[in-house]
């Protein structure tokens, strides 16, 4: 077995999925070592499984993490995340970089979250953007662009912070698990998101979405489906 180590950041773990699929196609069973809060992601794929840190399994371990040991080398390289990480091992050369969720329920998930097929979504939150745009400004722009009905995608902590500041609780959609998050983003009428895990998900499951750049081109999600939105230009 090959174990790919990437402990945290949902977006980065999602970007490891093509590596896992590539190695499986070469005949290797593959696990991705990550924290348990990300393990529901693997209900959306058939070709790899999660492994909790500290759970000992015999096999070859490949450390793909940028932070902390490779961070300065990554910045100095000026390469995108994909170019930098996918070049760490010669076995990844020429691999298909498409993110594939091959075990998703194809049925729409609207009703389970109080949505309809006309609901648009905005995901204005992120944890590692080089330049952050205020979520309220992003939501205002999304409302102007998409009109109602529109809901705000947030994790429980993000939603609680906004509600404490006076935002309406009814604005928010919080997925119960990662496959539900993928389906929510897939099935929405329109999606606007910052450079984060939802953007990577949208690049895999949508024909188009609006992407607010991170402020650092090296970090930005690149996808033919992305329509880049610029703030403060």
N, C-alpha and C positions, 0 to 999 in steps of 0.2 A: 504493500500500500504506500501511496505517496500522500503526505500530510502537508497541506499548504497553510502556513501560519499567517493569519491576519485577524488579530483579536477584536478590533473595534472599528467603528464608523461603518454604518450600514452601506453607504454608497461604495466604499472601497471594497467591502466584502462582496457586494454585487459585481464589482468589476473583476473580481477573482474567478467568477463563474466561467467565463470563456477559457481560462487556463485549465480549470478542472475538466471541462468538457473536452478540451484538446488532448489532455493527458489520458483521459478515459478512452478516447478514440485510438490512442496508441497502445491500448491494452492494459492500462494500469487502473486499479481501483483507487479512488481519490477521496479524501476527506478534507474539509476546511476547518482548521482550528480557530474558533472564535468564541466570544462570550455567549453564555446561554440566552441572553435577551434577543439574540439574532437567530436563534435556531429555527424559529417558525419559517424563516425564509426558505428552508430546504424542503418544506412541504410543497413548494412551487416548482421544484426541479426533480428529475428522476436520476440524474447522472452523478450526483455527489451527495455526501452526507456531512452533518456537522460533528465536530469533536470539541469537547470542552477543554480549555487549558488545564493541564495537570492530569488529564486522563491519559494514562500511558498505553499507547498502542505501538506495536512494532512496525517500523516502516521508515522510509526516507522522509526527512523533514526539509521543507523549502521555506525559508523565511522571506516573505514578500513585503513585510511592513516597511513603510518609509519612516514613520516616527517611532523612536527618536533618532536611531543610529544613522539613518540615511537621509535625514531631512536636509542637511546642508548640501550634500551631494546632489540631491534632487533639485534644489533651487539653483545650484550652480549649473546644472545640466541644461536648463531652459527647455527641457523636454516636457511633454504632457505626462500625466500620471500613467497613461497606458503605455506610451513609448518607453518611459523609464522602467516601469515594473515588468513589462513584457519582454524587455531586453536583459533582464537579470539572469536568464538561463537560456542557453542556446536551443534547448528543446522547444521553446516557445516561438521560435522563428517562423514567420509566415503563417501564424495561426489565425483562424477566423475570430475576430474580436466581438462578434455580435453576442449580446446578452440574450439568452433564451430561457424563458420560463415555460417549460413544456408540460407542467402538471396543473396549470390553472384551470379552475372551473370556467367553462366558456359562457355560462349564463350571466346576465347582468346582475349586479349586486345592489342596484339602486334602493330597493324597498327596505333592505336590512338597515340602511343608514338614513332613512327619511329623505332620500333623493328620488328624482325622476330622470328620465332620459334627457330632459332639457336643462338639468343642473350643470352649471360650470363650476370649476374649482380653482382656488388660488392657494398656493403653498408658499407663504412668504417667509418661512423660518429656515434657518440653517445654523450650523454650529461651527463651521470652519471657513467662512467666506473671508477673503482678504479685505474687501471693502463691503460693509453691510449697508443695505438700504432699509430704512425704517419700515417694518411690516405694515404700519398703517398707510404709508404712501403706496406700497405695492397693492394693498387691498383696494385703495381708492382707484388706482389705475385699472385694476381688474374689473371693478364694478363699472367703470366708464367704458371699458372695451367690450365687456361681455353682456352687461345688463343682468337683471335678475331672471331666474334664481341663481344665486351664487353662494357657495359655502367655502369656509376656510379650513384647509387641512392642517391639523396640528397634533402633536403628541400630547399626552395628558398634562405634562408640566407647562408646555407652551400655552395651551388653552387656559389653564388655571391662572397663569400670570396675566393674560389678557382680560379674563373675566374679572379679576381683582382690580383691574384698571378701568372697568366700566363697559367692556365689550359685552354684547349680548351672547349668552350661552348658546342660543339657537343658531349662531353663525357657524359653529365649529363641527367638524367631522373628525372623529378620532377612530382609527381602525383598531379592531380587536387584536389583529395579528398582521404579519407582513404580507401573506397572500391576499388578505382583504384590502390592504393598502394598494397593492398592485392592481387589483380589480377595480377599486374605486377610481384610480387614476386612468385606467384603461377605458372605463365606461363613461366618463364625464363628457359632456358636450364640448367643453374647452378646458384647457389647463394652463395656468401661468405659475411658474415656479422659479425659485432662486436656484443657483448652482449647488445642488445637493442630491441626496438619494432619490427624492421624487423625480428630479430631472433625468437621472440615469434610468429609472423605471420607465418614464415616459419615452425615452429614446428606444426602449425595447418593445413597448406595447402600443404606441400611438403613431398615427401617420403624421401628426403635427402637434406642436405645443409651443407656448411662448416661454422663452428662457431669459431670465435676468442674469446677466453675467456677474462673475465673482469680483470683477475689478482687477483680476490678474489672469491674463490669457492662458498662462501655463496650467491653470487649474480648471478652466472652463470645460464643461461637457461639450463634446463635439458630436453632432448628429444631424443627418439630413432632415430630420423631422423638426429640428429646433428653429424657431423664429426668434432671433435675438432682440431683446428689448434693452435699450440703454437709458439709464437715469443720469441726469446731471451733466449731459454732454454739452 
